[in-house]
Amino acid sequence: MKRKILCVFLCSVILSGSACGCSNKTEEQSSSSSQVVHVDGTFDIEEVRKNINIKGYHFEVPMKLKDLEKGLKYEFVGEEFDDGLYKVVISDDNELILESLAADVHKISKKAYLYNIAVTDSNSDVAGIVPFVSTKEDVLEKFGKPDYIENYDILGDEKETYKYGLFGQNDGFKSKGKFMNIGFNSSDVIEAIVVNYLE
């Protein structure tokens, strides 16, 4: 069961820098992770976490599932695989909108919330940055230089990830920290954006 859930979130795991079997190298580091006022060319986690749009619906992290936009419904899939952590599927009447992890579920509690969202669809954006449309140049213009740059070799395919924000120690399957990771393909176009916000 755990293996199946982890496969679903491979993108999120890879972009958080904890994937097994991948070589990763930190190429660059800066000290700009505590910026809070957004102007073009700087990273502001508060702007990012509140401006996640997926297939026409607004999300933010953290966000209680009971506060999802009207028209969205959620369902927990499978069994609890970490302390209060479940896979959750969010959809509207027509299509799947998002698969993610819900924390603090504990027997389907109304306190359950999203803390990590992976955006991988060209009909979606994070603060105006769009997967499969926006480029590395767009990201640098919007958020400035990343705090870390990591390279991965995944089955012979070189990937690069820009990492912004504050990273904490993992708690089981939960990635702690307030950060955004952006993964690029070999053409420097975004493949995925992961936003995480967990104390």
C-alpha positions as CSV (number, residue, x, y, z in Angstrom):
1,M,0.0,0.0,0.0
2,K,2.8,2.4,0.9
3,R,4.6,1.7,-2.3
4,K,1.4,2.4,-4.3
5,I,0.9,5.8,-2.6
6,L,4.5,6.8,-3.0
7,C,4.3,6.1,-6.7
8,V,1.4,8.5,-7.1
9,F,3.4,11.2,-5.4
10,L,6.7,10.5,-7.2
11,C,6.8,14.0,-8.6
12,S,6.4,15.5,-5.2
13,V,9.0,13.2,-3.6
14,I,11.6,13.9,-6.4
15,L,11.1,17.6,-6.2
16,S,11.4,17.6,-2.4
17,G,14.9,16.1,-2.8
18,S,14.2,12.8,-1.0
19,A,13.9,10.3,-3.9
20,C,15.7,7.0,-3.5
21,G,17.9,5.8,-6.2
22,C,18.6,9.2,-7.8
23,S,21.9,10.9,-7.8
24,N,21.5,14.6,-6.7
25,K,24.0,17.3,-6.4
26,T,23.5,20.7,-4.8
27,E,25.1,23.1,-7.1
28,E,24.3,26.5,-5.6
29,Q,23.2,28.0,-2.4
30,S,22.2,31.5,-1.3
31,S,20.9,33.1,1.8
32,S,17.7,34.7,0.5
33,S,15.2,32.2,2.0
34,S,13.8,34.6,4.6
35,Q,12.4,37.3,2.2
36,V,8.8,38.2,3.0
37,V,7.9,41.2,0.8
38,H,7.3,40.3,-2.8
39,V,8.6,42.3,-5.7
40,D,9.6,40.8,-9.0
41,G,12.8,38.9,-8.7
42,T,12.3,37.8,-5.1
43,F,10.7,34.7,-3.5
44,D,7.9,35.2,-1.0
45,I,6.4,31.9,0.3
46,E,3.3,33.8,1.6
47,E,2.4,34.9,-2.0
48,V,3.2,31.5,-3.4
49,R,1.2,29.4,-0.9
50,K,-1.9,31.6,-1.3
51,N,-1.9,31.6,-5.1
52,I,-2.3,28.0,-6.3
53,N,-4.8,27.6,-9.1
54,I,-5.6,24.1,-10.5
55,K,-8.0,23.6,-13.4
56,G,-10.0,26.7,-12.5
57,Y,-10.1,26.2,-8.7
58,H,-8.2,28.1,-6.1
59,F,-6.1,26.3,-3.4
60,E,-3.6,27.3,-0.8
61,V,-1.5,25.5,1.8
62,P,-2.2,24.8,4.5
63,M,-5.9,24.4,3.7
64,K,-8.6,22.5,5.6
65,L,-10.4,20.1,3.3
66,K,-13.7,21.4,4.7
67,D,-12.8,24.8,3.2
68,L,-12.4,23.6,-0.4
69,E,-14.1,25.8,-3.0
70,K,-17.8,25.1,-3.7
71,G,-18.2,22.4,-6.3
72,L,-15.2,20.4,-5.1
73,K,-15.5,17.1,-3.2
74,Y,-12.9,15.0,-1.6
75,E,-12.4,11.3,-0.8
76,F,-9.8,9.5,1.3
77,V,-8.2,6.6,-0.6
78,G,-6.8,3.6,1.1
79,E,-5.7,3.3,4.6
80,E,-3.7,5.6,6.9
81,F,-0.1,5.1,6.1
82,D,1.5,7.4,8.6
83,D,0.3,9.2,11.7
84,G,-2.9,10.8,10.5
85,L,-1.7,10.9,6.9
86,Y,-4.0,9.7,4.0
87,K,-4.0,10.0,0.3
88,V,-6.9,12.3,-0.8
89,V,-8.5,12.7,-4.2
90,I,-10.2,16.0,-5.0
91,S,-12.6,16.3,-7.9
92,D,-15.6,18.2,-9.2
93,D,-18.5,16.7,-11.1
94,N,-16.5,16.4,-14.3
95,E,-12.9,15.5,-13.6
96,L,-10.1,14.7,-11.2
97,I,-8.7,18.0,-9.9
98,L,-5.9,17.0,-7.5
99,E,-4.4,14.0,-5.8
100,S,-2.5,14.9,-2.7
101,L,-1.8,14.0,1.0
102,A,-4.1,15.0,3.8
103,A,-2.7,15.4,7.3
104,D,-4.4,15.3,10.7
105,V,-7.1,13.0,9.4
106,H,-7.4,10.6,12.4
107,K,-10.6,8.7,11.6
108,I,-11.7,11.2,8.9
109,S,-11.5,14.3,11.2
110,K,-12.9,17.6,10.0
111,K,-9.5,19.0,10.9
112,A,-7.9,17.2,7.9
113,Y,-5.8,19.6,5.8
114,L,-3.6,19.8,2.7
115,Y,0.0,21.0,3.4
116,N,1.7,19.9,0.1
117,I,0.4,20.4,-3.4
118,A,2.1,19.3,-6.6
119,V,1.0,21.2,-9.7
120,T,1.6,19.3,-13.0
121,D,-1.0,20.5,-15.4
122,S,-0.8,23.3,-18.0
123,N,-4.3,24.5,-17.0
124,S,-2.9,25.4,-13.6
125,D,-0.4,27.8,-12.1
126,V,1.4,28.9,-9.0
127,A,1.6,32.7,-8.7
128,G,1.3,32.9,-12.5
129,I,4.0,30.3,-13.3
130,V,2.5,27.5,-15.5
131,P,3.8,23.9,-15.9
132,F,4.7,23.0,-19.5
133,V,4.4,26.7,-20.5
134,S,6.7,28.8,-18.2
135,T,10.5,28.5,-18.6
136,K,13.5,28.8,-16.3
137,E,13.9,32.4,-17.5
138,D,10.3,33.1,-16.3
139,V,11.0,31.6,-12.9
140,L,14.2,33.6,-12.4
141,E,12.4,36.8,-13.4
142,K,9.5,36.1,-11.1
143,F,11.3,34.6,-8.0
144,G,15.0,35.4,-8.5
145,K,17.9,33.1,-7.9
146,P,16.9,29.8,-6.1
147,D,18.3,28.9,-2.7
148,Y,19.4,25.5,-4.1
149,I,19.8,23.9,-7.5
150,E,19.7,20.2,-7.6
151,N,20.3,17.8,-10.5
152,Y,18.8,14.4,-10.7
153,D,19.5,11.4,-13.0
154,I,16.2,9.6,-13.3
155,L,16.5,6.5,-15.5
156,G,19.1,8.2,-17.6
157,D,17.1,11.4,-18.0
158,E,18.7,14.5,-16.5
159,K,16.4,16.7,-14.5
160,E,17.0,20.0,-12.7
161,T,15.1,21.4,-9.7
162,Y,15.1,25.0,-8.4
163,K,14.4,25.0,-4.6
164,Y,13.2,28.1,-2.8
165,G,12.4,28.6,0.9
166,L,13.1,27.0,4.3
167,F,13.5,23.3,4.6
168,G,13.0,21.3,7.8
169,Q,13.5,17.7,8.9
170,N,11.1,15.2,7.6
171,D,8.5,13.7,10.0
172,G,7.8,10.2,8.7
173,F,6.3,10.8,5.2
174,K,5.7,14.5,5.9
175,S,8.1,17.0,4.5
176,K,8.5,19.8,7.0
177,G,9.3,23.3,5.9
178,K,7.9,26.3,3.9
179,F,9.2,25.9,0.4
180,M,8.6,25.6,-3.3
181,N,10.4,23.3,-5.7
182,I,10.2,23.7,-9.5
183,G,11.3,20.9,-11.7
184,F,12.5,21.5,-15.3
185,N,12.9,19.3,-18.3
186,S,15.9,19.3,-20.6
187,S,14.4,22.2,-22.6
188,D,14.3,24.3,-19.4
189,V,10.4,24.2,-19.4
190,I,8.7,23.5,-16.1
191,E,7.4,20.0,-15.6
192,A,6.1,20.3,-12.0
193,I,5.8,22.8,-9.1
194,V,5.5,21.6,-5.5
195,V,4.5,23.9,-2.7
196,N,4.9,22.7,0.9
197,Y,3.9,24.6,4.0
198,L,4.3,22.6,7.3
199,E,5.7,23.9,10.6
